[in-house]
Amino acid sequence: MDEPLHNPKLDEHPDSNTEKDPDNWVSGGDPMTGAQASYLTTLCEEAKVEAPSANLSKADASKMIDELKQKLGH
């Protein structure tokens, strides 16, 4: 019988929590992460809009990223 392609028990870092993982960008009022800020800045440049201030919350930054991605057709 073939082994499954992905086995969470064999995952080297099953609970890894890096700021580069977009799933970690949406929680609450904490300040946005560096990776999130970088991605948002890139999207703002592409959309030719002004980047927000660096003290944006994760939730607000995530919302803005979603809006820019929709506007740009990503």
All heavy atoms as TSV, in Angstrom:
chain	resi	resn	atom	element	x	y	z
A	1	MET	N	N	0.851	-1.189	0.000
A	1	MET	CA	C	0.000	0.000	0.000
A	1	MET	C	C	0.892	1.246	0.000
A	1	MET	O	O	1.868	1.301	0.716
A	1	MET	CB	C	-0.912	-0.018	1.228
A	1	MET	CG	C	-1.894	1.111	1.232
A	1	MET	SD	S	-3.037	0.997	2.603
A	1	MET	CE	C	-4.385	0.178	1.786
A	2	ASP	N	N	0.548	2.226	-0.817
A	2	ASP	CA	C	1.356	3.440	-0.913
A	2	ASP	C	C	1.184	4.311	0.331
A	2	ASP	O	O	0.104	4.391	0.905
A	2	ASP	CB	C	0.940	4.261	-2.134
A	2	ASP	CG	C	1.309	3.562	-3.433
A	2	ASP	OD1	O	2.243	2.747	-3.408
A	2	ASP	OD2	O	0.660	3.848	-4.459
A	3	GLU	N	N	2.284	4.961	0.708
A	3	GLU	CA	C	2.230	5.909	1.816
A	3	GLU	C	C	1.571	7.203	1.329
A	3	GLU	O	O	1.744	7.578	0.177
A	3	GLU	CB	C	3.658	6.224	2.306
A	3	GLU	CG	C	4.312	5.082	3.069
A	3	GLU	CD	C	3.639	4.830	4.399
A	3	GLU	OE1	O	3.315	5.787	5.113
A	3	GLU	OE2	O	3.425	3.648	4.725
A	4	PRO	N	N	0.842	7.897	2.182
A	4	PRO	CA	C	0.284	9.185	1.773
A	4	PRO	C	C	1.408	10.185	1.490
A	4	PRO	O	O	2.469	10.108	2.088
A	4	PRO	CB	C	-0.564	9.620	2.962
A	4	PRO	CG	C	-0.154	8.765	4.098
A	4	PRO	CD	C	0.482	7.536	3.535
A	5	LEU	N	N	1.147	11.102	0.569
A	5	LEU	CA	C	2.169	12.081	0.209
A	5	LEU	C	C	2.512	13.023	1.356
A	5	LEU	O	O	3.644	13.411	1.521
A	5	LEU	CB	C	1.707	12.903	-1.002
A	5	LEU	CG	C	1.591	12.130	-2.311
A	5	LEU	CD1	C	1.045	13.039	-3.402
A	5	LEU	CD2	C	2.940	11.569	-2.718
A	6	HIS	N	N	1.531	13.371	2.151
A	6	HIS	CA	C	1.785	14.289	3.265
A	6	HIS	C	C	1.305	13.647	4.558
A	6	HIS	O	O	0.149	13.313	4.694
A	6	HIS	CB	C	1.060	15.609	3.047
A	6	HIS	CG	C	1.229	16.554	4.195
A	6	HIS	ND1	N	2.420	17.192	4.464
A	6	HIS	CD2	C	0.382	16.947	5.154
A	6	HIS	CE1	C	2.277	17.939	5.542
A	6	HIS	NE2	N	1.040	17.803	5.975
A	7	ASN	N	N	2.219	13.483	5.473
A	7	ASN	CA	C	1.863	12.934	6.770
A	7	ASN	C	C	2.257	13.951	7.829
A	7	ASN	O	O	3.437	14.175	8.061
A	7	ASN	CB	C	2.606	11.609	6.996
A	7	ASN	CG	C	2.200	10.943	8.304
A	7	ASN	OD1	O	1.671	11.599	9.196
A	7	ASN	ND2	N	2.461	9.667	8.408
A	8	PRO	N	N	1.277	14.602	8.475
A	8	PRO	CA	C	1.603	15.633	9.463
A	8	PRO	C	C	2.523	15.133	10.576
A	8	PRO	O	O	3.301	15.892	11.117
A	8	PRO	CB	C	0.253	16.051	10.036
A	8	PRO	CG	C	-0.766	15.520	9.107
A	8	PRO	CD	C	-0.150	14.415	8.327
A	9	LYS	N	N	2.434	13.865	10.913
A	9	LYS	CA	C	3.286	13.330	11.977
A	9	LYS	C	C	4.751	13.340	11.558
A	9	LYS	O	O	5.636	13.309	12.398
A	9	LYS	CB	C	2.856	11.908	12.343
A	9	LYS	CG	C	1.507	11.860	13.015
A	9	LYS	CD	C	1.120	10.456	13.374
A	9	LYS	CE	C	-0.255	10.448	14.030
A	9	LYS	NZ	N	-0.722	9.130	14.346
A	10	LEU	N	N	5.007	13.362	10.248
A	10	LEU	CA	C	6.383	13.376	9.768
A	10	LEU	C	C	6.858	14.783	9.430
A	10	LEU	O	O	8.004	14.974	9.055
A	10	LEU	CB	C	6.505	12.497	8.513
A	10	LEU	CG	C	6.115	11.031	8.690
A	10	LEU	CD1	C	6.227	10.302	7.368
A	10	LEU	CD2	C	6.988	10.358	9.733
A	11	ASP	N	N	5.980	15.746	9.588
A	11	ASP	CA	C	6.317	17.130	9.292
A	11	ASP	C	C	7.390	17.604	10.262
A	11	ASP	O	O	7.229	17.491	11.470
A	11	ASP	CB	C	5.065	17.984	9.447
A	11	ASP	CG	C	5.010	19.124	8.459
A	11	ASP	OD1	O	5.975	19.328	7.713
A	11	ASP	OD2	O	3.980	19.808	8.454
A	12	GLU	N	N	8.490	18.145	9.735
A	12	GLU	CA	C	9.581	18.570	10.606
A	12	GLU	C	C	9.168	19.697	11.539
A	12	GLU	O	O	9.616	19.765	12.674
A	12	GLU	CB	C	10.768	19.037	9.756
A	12	GLU	CG	C	11.482	17.902	9.054
A	12	GLU	CD	C	12.664	18.411	8.256
A	12	GLU	OE1	O	13.342	19.335	8.706
A	12	GLU	OE2	O	12.891	17.860	7.172
A	13	HIS	N	N	8.349	20.612	11.061
A	13	HIS	CA	C	7.929	21.753	11.863
A	13	HIS	C	C	6.412	21.921	11.782
A	13	HIS	O	O	5.920	22.870	11.181
A	13	HIS	CB	C	8.611	23.025	11.364
A	13	HIS	CG	C	10.091	22.911	11.289
A	13	HIS	ND1	N	10.885	22.859	12.406
A	13	HIS	CD2	C	10.921	22.815	10.229
A	13	HIS	CE1	C	12.144	22.751	12.029
A	13	HIS	NE2	N	12.192	22.709	10.712
A	14	PRO	N	N	5.660	21.037	12.405
A	14	PRO	CA	C	4.205	21.087	12.238
A	14	PRO	C	C	3.571	22.366	12.774
A	14	PRO	O	O	2.544	22.792	12.292
A	14	PRO	CB	C	3.718	19.862	13.009
A	14	PRO	CG	C	4.798	19.555	13.976
A	14	PRO	CD	C	6.073	19.975	13.304
A	15	ASP	N	N	4.188	22.972	13.772
A	15	ASP	CA	C	3.595	24.172	14.362
A	15	ASP	C	C	4.425	25.415	14.064
A	15	ASP	O	O	4.420	26.368	14.828
A	15	ASP	CB	C	3.438	23.998	15.877
A	15	ASP	CG	C	2.457	22.895	16.206
A	15	ASP	OD1	O	1.425	22.802	15.521
A	15	ASP	OD2	O	2.727	22.116	17.139
A	16	SER	N	N	5.186	25.391	12.973
A	16	SER	CA	C	6.023	26.542	12.673
A	16	SER	C	C	5.139	27.771	12.518
A	16	SER	O	O	4.068	27.723	11.946
A	16	SER	CB	C	6.852	26.305	11.415
A	16	SER	OG	O	6.023	26.229	10.285
A	17	ASN	N	N	5.597	28.864	13.060
A	17	ASN	CA	C	4.792	30.083	13.081
A	17	ASN	C	C	5.676	31.238	12.635
A	17	ASN	O	O	6.141	32.021	13.427
A	17	ASN	CB	C	4.268	30.304	14.500
A	17	ASN	CG	C	3.321	31.475	14.566
A	17	ASN	OD1	O	2.814	31.937	13.563
A	17	ASN	ND2	N	3.104	31.981	15.766
A	18	THR	N	N	5.924	31.325	11.343
A	18	THR	CA	C	6.795	32.371	10.841
A	18	THR	C	C	5.981	33.543	10.357
A	18	THR	O	O	4.841	33.393	9.933
A	18	THR	CB	C	7.664	31.861	9.674
A	18	THR	OG1	O	6.808	31.570	8.577
A	18	THR	CG2	C	8.450	30.628	10.064
A	19	GLU	N	N	6.574	34.719	10.399
A	19	GLU	CA	C	5.853	35.902	9.954
A	19	GLU	C	C	5.646	35.906	8.450
A	19	GLU	O	O	4.841	36.661	7.934
A	19	GLU	CB	C	6.574	37.173	10.399
A	19	GLU	CG	C	7.842	37.486	9.648
A	19	GLU	CD	C	8.358	38.892	9.948
A	19	GLU	OE1	O	8.035	39.432	10.999
A	19	GLU	OE2	O	9.082	39.421	9.107
A	20	LYS	N	N	6.350	35.033	7.728
A	20	LYS	CA	C	6.186	34.986	6.279
A	20	LYS	C	C	4.943	34.202	5.867
A	20	LYS	O	O	4.576	34.186	4.710
A	20	LYS	CB	C	7.423	34.381	5.625
A	20	LYS	CG	C	8.628	35.284	5.758
A	20	LYS	CD	C	9.822	34.731	5.059
A	20	LYS	CE	C	10.984	35.694	5.205
A	20	LYS	NZ	N	12.179	35.243	4.540
A	21	ASP	N	N	4.295	33.540	6.807
A	21	ASP	CA	C	3.096	32.759	6.517
A	21	ASP	C	C	1.872	33.669	6.565
A	21	ASP	O	O	1.522	34.165	7.631
A	21	ASP	CB	C	2.973	31.632	7.540
A	21	ASP	CG	C	1.787	30.729	7.275
A	21	ASP	OD1	O	0.988	31.031	6.359
A	21	ASP	OD2	O	1.652	29.722	7.979
A	22	PRO	N	N	1.222	33.934	5.424
A	22	PRO	CA	C	0.078	34.848	5.419
A	22	PRO	C	C	-1.034	34.476	6.388
A	22	PRO	O	O	-1.791	35.340	6.814
A	22	PRO	CB	C	-0.427	34.781	3.975
A	22	PRO	CG	C	0.773	34.393	3.184
A	22	PRO	CD	C	1.561	33.465	4.085
A	23	ASP	N	N	-1.133	33.205	6.770
A	23	ASP	CA	C	-2.166	32.814	7.734
A	23	ASP	C	C	-1.935	33.483	9.085
A	23	ASP	O	O	-2.845	33.565	9.898
A	23	ASP	CB	C	-2.190	31.295	7.924
A	23	ASP	CG	C	-2.771	30.587	6.712
A	23	ASP	OD1	O	-3.461	31.249	5.911
A	23	ASP	OD2	O	-2.524	29.380	6.566
A	24	ASN	N	N	-0.717	33.940	9.337
A	24	ASN	CA	C	-0.412	34.573	10.620
A	24	ASN	C	C	-0.557	36.089	10.563
A	24	ASN	O	O	-0.224	36.779	11.508
A	24	ASN	CB	C	1.024	34.220	11.042
A	24	ASN	CG	C	1.172	32.741	11.278
A	24	ASN	OD1	O	0.274	32.099	11.788
A	24	ASN	ND2	N	2.295	32.192	10.887
A	25	TRP	N	N	-1.044	36.612	9.434
A	25	TRP	CA	C	-1.103	38.057	9.258
A	25	TRP	C	C	-2.426	38.669	9.662
A	25	TRP	O	O	-2.565	39.882	9.640
A	25	TRP	CB	C	-0.869	38.404	7.790
A	25	TRP	CG	C	0.509	38.144	7.308
A	25	TRP	CD1	C	1.579	37.724	8.032
A	25	TRP	CD2	C	0.974	38.288	5.962
A	25	TRP	NE1	N	2.667	37.602	7.215
A	25	TRP	CE2	C	2.332	37.938	5.951
A	25	TRP	CE3	C	0.362	38.675	4.782
A	25	TRP	CZ2	C	3.095	37.969	4.798
A	25	TRP	CZ3	C	1.121	38.713	3.635
A	25	TRP	CH2	C	2.479	38.362	3.636
A	26	VAL	N	N	-3.406	37.898	10.006
A	26	VAL	CA	C	-4.755	38.444	10.134
A	26	VAL	C	C	-5.249	38.550	11.570
A	26	VAL	O	O	-6.361	38.967	11.791
A	26	VAL	CB	C	-5.774	37.603	9.319
A	26	VAL	CG1	C	-5.473	37.711	7.849
A	26	VAL	CG2	C	-5.780	36.167	9.750
A	27	SER	N	N	-4.422	38.211	12.547
A	27	SER	CA	C	-4.937	38.150	13.911
A	27	SER	C	C	-4.905	39.504	14.600
A	27	SER	O	O	-3.841	40.068	14.833
A	27	SER	CB	C	-4.171	37.112	14.731
A	27	SER	OG	O	-2.796	37.410	14.703
A	28	GLY	N	N	-6.059	40.008	14.893
A	28	GLY	CA	C	-6.265	41.118	15.787
A	28	GLY	C	C	-5.589	42.434	15.496
A	28	GLY	O	O	-5.299	42.774	14.371
A	29	GLY	N	N	-5.341	43.157	16.592
A	29	GLY	CA	C	-4.824	44.504	16.494
A	29	GLY	C	C	-3.325	44.612	16.642
A	29	GLY	O	O	-2.815	45.712	16.780
A	30	ASP	N	N	-2.607	43.495	16.650
A	30	ASP	CA	C	-1.153	43.568	16.736
A	30	ASP	C	C	-0.607	44.306	15.524
A	30	ASP	O	O	-1.188	44.264	14.454
A	30	ASP	CB	C	-0.532	42.156	16.762
A	30	ASP	CG	C	-0.879	41.394	18.026
A	30	ASP	OD1	O	-1.192	42.051	19.040
A	30	ASP	OD2	O	-0.838	40.164	17.987
A	31	PRO	N	N	0.541	44.969	15.672
A	31	PRO	CA	C	1.141	45.639	14.512
A	31	PRO	C	C	1.466	44.631	13.415
A	31	PRO	O	O	1.787	43.477	13.697
A	31	PRO	CB	C	2.424	46.241	15.072
A	31	PRO	CG	C	2.256	46.257	16.542
A	31	PRO	CD	C	1.306	45.141	16.886
A	32	MET	N	N	1.371	45.073	12.161
A	32	MET	CA	C	1.656	44.152	11.059
A	32	MET	C	C	3.124	43.707	11.111
A	32	MET	O	O	3.982	44.404	11.628
A	32	MET	CB	C	1.318	44.787	9.714
A	32	MET	CG	C	2.163	45.961	9.303
A	32	MET	SD	S	1.630	46.511	7.664
A	32	MET	CE	C	2.317	48.160	7.668
A	33	THR	N	N	3.376	42.537	10.562
A	33	THR	CA	C	4.720	41.972	10.550
A	33	THR	C	C	5.555	42.618	9.449
A	33	THR	O	O	5.031	43.265	8.557
A	33	THR	CB	C	4.666	40.455	10.286
A	33	THR	OG1	O	4.186	40.250	8.960
A	33	THR	CG2	C	3.782	39.731	11.286
A	34	GLY	N	N	6.850	42.425	9.511
A	34	GLY	CA	C	7.740	42.957	8.497
A	34	GLY	C	C	7.444	42.389	7.122
A	34	GLY	O	O	7.435	43.111	6.118
A	35	ALA	N	N	7.181	41.090	7.066
A	35	ALA	CA	C	6.876	40.447	5.783
A	35	ALA	C	C	5.571	40.985	5.216
A	35	ALA	O	O	5.451	41.213	4.009
A	35	ALA	CB	C	6.797	38.932	5.957
A	36	GLN	N	N	4.600	41.192	6.084
A	36	GLN	CA	C	3.315	41.726	5.648
A	36	GLN	C	C	3.492	43.150	5.121
A	36	GLN	O	O	2.947	43.500	4.076
A	36	GLN	CB	C	2.334	41.705	6.826
A	36	GLN	CG	C	0.916	42.042	6.467
A	36	GLN	CD	C	-0.017	41.946	7.661
A	36	GLN	OE1	O	0.421	42.058	8.806
A	36	GLN	NE2	N	-1.281	41.745	7.421
A	37	ALA	N	N	4.264	43.962	5.814
A	37	ALA	CA	C	4.514	45.338	5.395
A	37	ALA	C	C	5.213	45.369	4.038
A	37	ALA	O	O	4.877	46.173	3.168
A	37	ALA	CB	C	5.345	46.067	6.443
A	38	SER	N	N	6.171	44.483	3.865
A	38	SER	CA	C	6.913	44.404	2.612
A	38	SER	C	C	5.988	44.039	1.452
A	38	SER	O	O	6.036	44.653	0.377
A	38	SER	CB	C	8.036	43.379	2.745
A	38	SER	OG	O	8.712	43.219	1.533
A	39	TYR	N	N	5.130	43.033	1.665
A	39	TYR	CA	C	4.192	42.592	0.633
A	39	TYR	C	C	3.196	43.701	0.305
A	39	TYR	O	O	2.897	43.978	-0.855
A	39	TYR	CB	C	3.478	41.322	1.097
A	39	TYR	CG	C	2.573	40.702	0.054
A	39	TYR	CD1	C	3.056	40.367	-1.202
A	39	TYR	CD2	C	1.250	40.439	0.335
A	39	TYR	CE1	C	2.228	39.787	-2.159
A	39	TYR	CE2	C	0.415	39.861	-0.608
A	39	TYR	CZ	C	0.911	39.540	-1.853
A	39	TYR	OH	O	0.091	38.977	-2.791
A	40	LEU	N	N	2.703	44.372	1.338
A	40	LEU	CA	C	1.740	45.452	1.146
A	40	LEU	C	C	2.385	46.596	0.354
A	40	LEU	O	O	1.774	47.152	-0.559
A	40	LEU	CB	C	1.232	45.950	2.502
A	40	LEU	CG	C	0.175	47.038	2.491
A	40	LEU	CD1	C	-1.013	46.669	1.622
A	40	LEU	CD2	C	-0.287	47.337	3.904
A	41	THR	N	N	3.627	46.922	0.674
A	41	THR	CA	C	4.339	47.977	-0.054
A	41	THR	C	C	4.484	47.612	-1.526
A	41	THR	O	O	4.273	48.452	-2.411
A	41	THR	CB	C	5.731	48.218	0.579
A	41	THR	OG1	O	5.550	48.628	1.938
A	41	THR	CG2	C	6.498	49.281	-0.161
A	42	THR	N	N	4.817	46.352	-1.794
A	42	THR	CA	C	4.948	45.889	-3.178
A	42	THR	C	C	3.631	46.030	-3.926
A	42	THR	O	O	3.591	46.506	-5.070
A	42	THR	CB	C	5.422	44.422	-3.216
A	42	THR	OG1	O	6.686	44.337	-2.557
A	42	THR	CG2	C	5.553	43.906	-4.625
A	43	LEU	N	N	2.532	45.618	-3.289
A	43	LEU	CA	C	1.215	45.734	-3.918
A	43	LEU	C	C	0.843	47.197	-4.152
A	43	LEU	O	O	0.276	47.540	-5.191
A	43	LEU	CB	C	0.141	45.052	-3.069
A	43	LEU	CG	C	0.149	43.529	-3.044
A	43	LEU	CD1	C	-0.900	43.017	-2.045
A	43	LEU	CD2	C	-0.115	42.949	-4.421
A	44	CYS	N	N	1.165	48.067	-3.199
A	44	CYS	CA	C	0.853	49.490	-3.341
A	44	CYS	C	C	1.613	50.088	-4.519
A	44	CYS	O	O	1.052	50.869	-5.289
A	44	CYS	CB	C	1.199	50.246	-2.055
A	44	CYS	SG	S	0.028	49.958	-0.717
A	45	GLU	N	N	2.890	49.709	-4.655
A	45	GLU	CA	C	3.684	50.209	-5.786
A	45	GLU	C	C	3.090	49.740	-7.105
A	45	GLU	O	O	2.988	50.505	-8.064
A	45	GLU	CB	C	5.136	49.732	-5.653
A	45	GLU	CG	C	5.890	50.431	-4.552
A	45	GLU	CD	C	7.261	49.823	-4.285
A	45	GLU	OE1	O	7.635	48.830	-4.956
A	45	GLU	OE2	O	7.956	50.333	-3.400
A	46	GLU	N	N	2.682	48.464	-7.139
A	46	GLU	CA	C	2.103	47.907	-8.361
A	46	GLU	C	C	0.782	48.597	-8.712
A	46	GLU	O	O	0.485	48.840	-9.880
A	46	GLU	CB	C	1.902	46.399	-8.177
A	46	GLU	CG	C	1.592	45.661	-9.449
A	46	GLU	CD	C	1.487	44.150	-9.244
A	46	GLU	OE1	O	2.141	43.603	-8.341
A	46	GLU	OE2	O	0.725	43.533	-9.997
A	47	ALA	N	N	-0.004	48.918	-7.685
A	47	ALA	CA	C	-1.297	49.558	-7.902
A	47	ALA	C	C	-1.173	51.080	-8.013
A	47	ALA	O	O	-2.164	51.768	-8.238
A	47	ALA	CB	C	-2.244	49.209	-6.762
A	48	LYS	N	N	0.052	51.588	-7.832
A	48	LYS	CA	C	0.325	53.024	-7.897
A	48	LYS	C	C	-0.504	53.807	-6.870
A	48	LYS	O	O	-1.091	54.856	-7.176
A	48	LYS	CB	C	0.116	53.555	-9.309
A	48	LYS	CG	C	1.082	52.944	-10.320
A	48	LYS	CD	C	0.829	53.438	-11.723
A	48	LYS	CE	C	1.790	52.942	-12.763
A	48	LYS	NZ	N	2.418	51.692	-12.647
A	49	VAL	N	N	-0.552	53.261	-5.644
A	49	VAL	CA	C	-1.199	53.966	-4.537
A	49	VAL	C	C	-0.168	54.157	-3.425
A	49	VAL	O	O	0.839	53.447	-3.364
A	49	VAL	CB	C	-2.434	53.203	-3.992
A	49	VAL	CG1	C	-3.514	53.085	-5.042
A	49	VAL	CG2	C	-2.057	51.836	-3.463
A	50	GLU	N	N	-0.425	55.097	-2.552
A	50	GLU	CA	C	0.509	55.392	-1.471
A	50	GLU	C	C	0.465	54.286	-0.422
A	50	GLU	O	O	-0.615	53.849	-0.005
A	50	GLU	CB	C	0.157	56.734	-0.835
A	50	GLU	CG	C	1.187	57.203	0.165
A	50	GLU	CD	C	0.888	58.600	0.684
A	50	GLU	OE1	O	0.217	59.378	-0.016
A	50	GLU	OE2	O	1.316	58.883	1.807
A	51	ALA	N	N	1.633	53.842	-0.008
A	51	ALA	CA	C	1.714	52.801	1.028
A	51	ALA	C	C	1.262	53.375	2.365
A	51	ALA	O	O	1.507	54.549	2.651
A	51	ALA	CB	C	3.133	52.277	1.120
A	52	PRO	N	N	0.616	52.570	3.196
A	52	PRO	CA	C	0.140	53.051	4.498
A	52	PRO	C	C	1.297	53.206	5.482
A	52	PRO	O	O	2.414	52.758	5.222
A	52	PRO	CB	C	-0.803	51.937	4.953
A	52	PRO	CG	C	-0.246	50.719	4.306
A	52	PRO	CD	C	0.300	51.165	2.982
A	53	SER	N	N	1.010	53.817	6.609
A	53	SER	CA	C	2.027	53.972	7.642
A	53	SER	C	C	2.402	52.609	8.215
A	53	SER	O	O	1.630	51.648	8.141
A	53	SER	CB	C	1.521	54.878	8.759
A	53	SER	OG	O	0.453	54.247	9.443
A	54	ALA	N	N	3.573	52.531	8.787
A	54	ALA	CA	C	4.094	51.257	9.291
A	54	ALA	C	C	3.368	50.779	10.544
A	54	ALA	O	O	3.556	49.634	10.953
A	54	ALA	CB	C	5.588	51.390	9.569
A	55	ASN	N	N	2.560	51.618	11.170
A	55	ASN	CA	C	1.894	51.205	12.409
A	55	ASN	C	C	0.490	50.657	12.176
A	55	ASN	O	O	-0.341	50.643	13.067
A	55	ASN	CB	C	1.864	52.349	13.420
A	55	ASN	CG	C	1.115	53.561	12.904
A	55	ASN	OD1	O	0.638	53.573	11.772
A	55	ASN	ND2	N	1.015	54.579	13.728
A	56	LEU	N	N	0.246	50.168	10.961
A	56	LEU	CA	C	-1.038	49.544	10.629
A	56	LEU	C	C	-1.173	48.217	11.387
A	56	LEU	O	O	-0.187	47.521	11.589
A	56	LEU	CB	C	-1.062	49.288	9.119
A	56	LEU	CG	C	-2.405	49.199	8.407
A	56	LEU	CD1	C	-3.159	50.526	8.555
A	56	LEU	CD2	C	-2.185	48.923	6.941
A	57	SER	N	N	-2.384	47.873	11.807
A	57	SER	CA	C	-2.596	46.592	12.494
A	57	SER	C	C	-2.591	45.445	11.488
A	57	SER	O	O	-2.786	45.652	10.294
A	57	SER	CB	C	-3.924	46.600	13.258
A	57	SER	OG	O	-5.002	46.514	12.349
A	58	LYS	N	N	-2.361	44.233	11.993
A	58	LYS	CA	C	-2.383	43.041	11.131
A	58	LYS	C	C	-3.709	42.924	10.393
A	58	LYS	O	O	-3.745	42.636	9.206
A	58	LYS	CB	C	-2.163	41.769	11.960
A	58	LYS	CG	C	-0.752	41.537	12.396
A	58	LYS	CD	C	-0.677	40.224	13.159
A	58	LYS	CE	C	0.722	39.937	13.646
A	58	LYS	NZ	N	0.795	38.660	14.354
A	59	ALA	N	N	-4.798	43.141	11.119
A	59	ALA	CA	C	-6.130	42.986	10.519
A	59	ALA	C	C	-6.360	44.027	9.423
A	59	ALA	O	O	-6.852	43.706	8.344
A	59	ALA	CB	C	-7.204	43.091	11.597
A	60	ASP	N	N	-5.981	45.281	9.696
A	60	ASP	CA	C	-6.171	46.338	8.700
A	60	ASP	C	C	-5.273	46.113	7.489
A	60	ASP	O	O	-5.695	46.311	6.350
A	60	ASP	CB	C	-5.889	47.714	9.300
A	60	ASP	CG	C	-6.974	48.162	10.276
A	60	ASP	OD1	O	-8.091	47.608	10.219
A	60	ASP	OD2	O	-6.697	49.060	11.090
A	61	ALA	N	N	-4.033	45.697	7.734
A	61	ALA	CA	C	-3.105	45.429	6.636
A	61	ALA	C	C	-3.604	44.269	5.783
A	61	ALA	O	O	-3.549	44.315	4.551
A	61	ALA	CB	C	-1.713	45.135	7.176
A	62	SER	N	N	-4.121	43.239	6.429
A	62	SER	CA	C	-4.639	42.084	5.705
A	62	SER	C	C	-5.817	42.491	4.820
A	62	SER	O	O	-5.916	42.066	3.666
A	62	SER	CB	C	-5.066	40.999	6.690
A	62	SER	OG	O	-5.557	39.881	5.996
A	63	LYS	N	N	-6.692	43.339	5.355
A	63	LYS	CA	C	-7.840	43.825	4.591
A	63	LYS	C	C	-7.364	44.627	3.376
A	63	LYS	O	O	-7.869	44.459	2.272
A	63	LYS	CB	C	-8.731	44.684	5.486
A	63	LYS	CG	C	-9.964	45.205	4.795
A	63	LYS	CD	C	-10.812	46.029	5.748
A	63	LYS	CE	C	-12.004	46.613	5.021
A	63	LYS	NZ	N	-12.744	47.551	5.844
A	64	MET	N	N	-6.372	45.482	3.596
A	64	MET	CA	C	-5.859	46.299	2.501
A	64	MET	C	C	-5.181	45.429	1.437
A	64	MET	O	O	-5.334	45.660	0.241
A	64	MET	CB	C	-4.877	47.336	3.048
A	64	MET	CG	C	-4.462	48.353	2.036
A	64	MET	SD	S	-3.548	49.684	2.825
A	64	MET	CE	C	-3.349	50.776	1.438
A	65	ILE	N	N	-4.444	44.414	1.876
A	65	ILE	CA	C	-3.798	43.476	0.941
A	65	ILE	C	C	-4.856	42.789	0.089
A	65	ILE	O	O	-4.725	42.698	-1.130
A	65	ILE	CB	C	-2.932	42.448	1.698
A	65	ILE	CG1	C	-1.647	43.114	2.189
A	65	ILE	CG2	C	-2.600	41.246	0.811
A	65	ILE	CD1	C	-0.836	42.264	3.145
A	66	ASP	N	N	-5.930	42.322	0.724
A	66	ASP	CA	C	-7.010	41.649	-0.017
A	66	ASP	C	C	-7.635	42.588	-1.049
A	66	ASP	O	O	-7.914	42.187	-2.184
A	66	ASP	CB	C	-8.091	41.136	0.938
A	66	ASP	CG	C	-7.629	39.937	1.756
A	66	ASP	OD1	O	-6.614	39.317	1.391
A	66	ASP	OD2	O	-8.283	39.638	2.770
A	67	GLU	N	N	-7.854	43.845	-0.658
A	67	GLU	CA	C	-8.463	44.814	-1.576
A	67	GLU	C	C	-7.530	45.091	-2.758
A	67	GLU	O	O	-7.978	45.166	-3.903
A	67	GLU	CB	C	-8.773	46.110	-0.828
A	67	GLU	CG	C	-9.928	45.977	0.142
A	67	GLU	CD	C	-10.091	47.184	1.059
A	67	GLU	OE1	O	-9.265	48.130	0.991
A	67	GLU	OE2	O	-11.036	47.177	1.854
A	68	LEU	N	N	-6.224	45.246	-2.482
A	68	LEU	CA	C	-5.274	45.517	-3.556
A	68	LEU	C	C	-5.133	44.318	-4.494
A	68	LEU	O	O	-5.048	44.483	-5.708
A	68	LEU	CB	C	-3.912	45.908	-2.977
A	68	LEU	CG	C	-3.836	47.312	-2.386
A	68	LEU	CD1	C	-2.546	47.499	-1.607
A	68	LEU	CD2	C	-3.967	48.365	-3.471
A	69	LYS	N	N	-5.112	43.123	-3.920
A	69	LYS	CA	C	-5.014	41.927	-4.754
A	69	LYS	C	C	-6.223	41.815	-5.676
A	69	LYS	O	O	-6.081	41.464	-6.855
A	69	LYS	CB	C	-4.889	40.662	-3.872
A	69	LYS	CG	C	-3.505	40.485	-3.294
A	69	LYS	CD	C	-3.403	39.401	-2.248
A	69	LYS	CE	C	-3.894	38.074	-2.676
A	69	LYS	NZ	N	-3.727	37.025	-1.658
A	70	GLN	N	N	-7.404	42.133	-5.155
A	70	GLN	CA	C	-8.616	42.086	-5.970
A	70	GLN	C	C	-8.548	43.145	-7.072
A	70	GLN	O	O	-8.874	42.873	-8.228
A	70	GLN	CB	C	-9.841	42.316	-5.081
A	70	GLN	CG	C	-11.149	42.118	-5.809
A	70	GLN	CD	C	-12.330	42.204	-4.872
A	70	GLN	OE1	O	-12.286	42.875	-3.834
A	70	GLN	NE2	N	-13.403	41.518	-5.215
A	71	LYS	N	N	-8.104	44.334	-6.715
A	71	LYS	CA	C	-7.987	45.424	-7.688
A	71	LYS	C	C	-6.992	45.070	-8.796
A	71	LYS	O	O	-7.214	45.394	-9.960
A	71	LYS	CB	C	-7.537	46.695	-6.957
A	71	LYS	CG	C	-7.361	47.896	-7.861
A	71	LYS	CD	C	-6.922	49.112	-7.066
A	71	LYS	CE	C	-6.715	50.305	-7.985
A	71	LYS	NZ	N	-6.276	51.486	-7.233
A	72	LEU	N	N	-5.900	44.401	-8.416
A	72	LEU	CA	C	-4.861	44.049	-9.385
A	72	LEU	C	C	-5.131	42.738	-10.101
A	72	LEU	O	O	-4.401	42.369	-11.011
A	72	LEU	CB	C	-3.499	43.978	-8.677
A	72	LEU	CG	C	-2.977	45.301	-8.121
A	72	LEU	CD1	C	-1.811	45.066	-7.180
A	72	LEU	CD2	C	-2.595	46.241	-9.257
A	73	GLY	N	N	-6.159	42.026	-9.660
A	73	GLY	CA	C	-6.505	40.755	-10.296
A	73	GLY	C	C	-5.560	39.617	-9.943
A	73	GLY	O	O	-5.337	38.721	-10.727
A	74	HIS	N	N	-5.024	39.641	-8.712
A	74	HIS	CA	C	-4.112	38.571	-8.249
A	74	HIS	C	C	-4.884	37.394	-7.702
A	74	HIS	O	O	-5.848	37.461	-7.111
A	74	HIS	CB	C	-3.183	39.092	-7.157
A	74	HIS	CG	C	-2.105	39.971	-7.684
A	74	HIS	ND1	N	-0.812	39.553	-7.795
A	74	HIS	CD2	C	-2.111	41.240	-8.142
A	74	HIS	CE1	C	-0.074	40.538	-8.275
A	74	HIS	NE2	N	-0.849	41.587	-8.485
